[in-house]
Amino acid sequence: MRKCKTLLRQLEQVLESKTGQEAYKRLTKIVEELRQYIQFHEERAERYGKSIQHLMGWYIKLWNGTPPESFGYSKWQDRVGKALRELIQIYEQNGLGVEDIKKDYEEFRRLKEGYLKGDGSITWFRTV
């Protein structure tokens, strides 16, 4: 949303331009920024997409199709996907991978009831 507001503001500046040359420069700048923005998001989706899909399938299977997030949120897949992407990034920074996330989460799920376990969801695991 913030990017859309910025883009709108920049387009309004183009409309206020005094000369055609000034408008052309501003439009060229906007187009370049949009290309960079799109490229960034495509690379991110390409980089994490398969890992997130793999982990999402594993996570749903682990909970027999009804993970804790499915009870409290209408768009729980988005919430779980975001948590998984963040976990992948954190684990990569520490030199670990997807299998380490699985192993650590399964250990977390085996915890006895208490504050640290929470509802046992992946979003809670990411928080702890």
N, C-alpha and C positions, 0 to 999 in steps of 0.2 A: 504494500500500500504506500509506504514511504517513497519507494522508487517511482510510483505513478504520480504522486504529488510533485516530486522533483521534476519529472518529465513534463508535466502540465505547466509548471512554472517556467521552464525553459522554452516551451512552445509559445507561451504568452509573450516572452521576451522577443522571440522571433517576429511575432506579429507587430510588436512595437518598434521594430528596427526601422531606422530612418532611410537606409539604402538597401538595395538588392544585394549588394556585396556583403554587407553586414549580416543580413538574413541568411545568406548562403553559408557564411562561416559558422554561424550558430547552428544551422541545420546539420552541417557536416559534423560538428562536434557532438550533437545529440545522437546522430546515427552511429558514430564510433562508440560512444558510451553504451548504447543499446547492444551493439554487437559484442562488446566485452562482457556485458551483463548476461546475455544469452549464452555465450561461450562458457562463462564460469559455471552457470547452472547445468549446462549439458555435460561438462566435464565432471561435475560433482555427482550427477545422476549416473553417469557411466562408471565412475570410480566406486561408488557405494551401492549401486542398484542391485547387483547380483548377490552381494553379501547380505544386504537387507532382506531380499526375497528369501534367501536360504534360511536366515535366522527367523524370519517371520513364520515360515512353514514349520520349522522345528519348534518354535515357541507355541504355536497353535496346537500342534500335535501333542506337545508336552502336557497341555491343559485339556486334552480331548475336545478341542474345538471351542471351548468357552473359557478364555483367559479372564482374570479378574477385571480387566479394563472393559470387557464387553458388557458388564453390568452397570457401569456408571457413566459411560460416555457414548454418545451416538456415533461419533467418528473415531472409535477406539483404534482402528487400524492406523490412522494418521498419527495418533499419539504414540502407539507402540513403535511405528516406523521411525519417528523422530528420536525416541529413546534409544532404539537400536543403532541408528546412525551416530548418535553422540557416543554411545558405548564403543562402537568400532573406532571412532576417532581417538578416544581416550586410550583404548588398548593399543592402537597403532603407535601412539606417542610413547608408550612404555615398551615397545618392541614385542607386543603380544598380538594374537590373532583371534579369529572367530572361534576356534576350538577352545581357546582359553575363556572366552566369554561364556560359552556353553557350560564348561566345567565349573566355573565360578558361580554361575547362576544356579546350576543344579545343587551345588553345596549350599547356597543361600536358601533355596527352597526347602532343604532338609532341616533348617533351623527349627528349634522349638518356638512356640508362640512367644511373642514379646514385641517390644518396640522396634527392634532392628528388623524383624521379619515383616512387620506391617501386614499388608494383605497378600504378600508374596508375589506381587506383580513385577514385571520387568521395569516399569516406571519407578516403582519404589526401590528396586535394586539399584537403578542408576543413581537415585538420590542418595542412598546409603553408601 
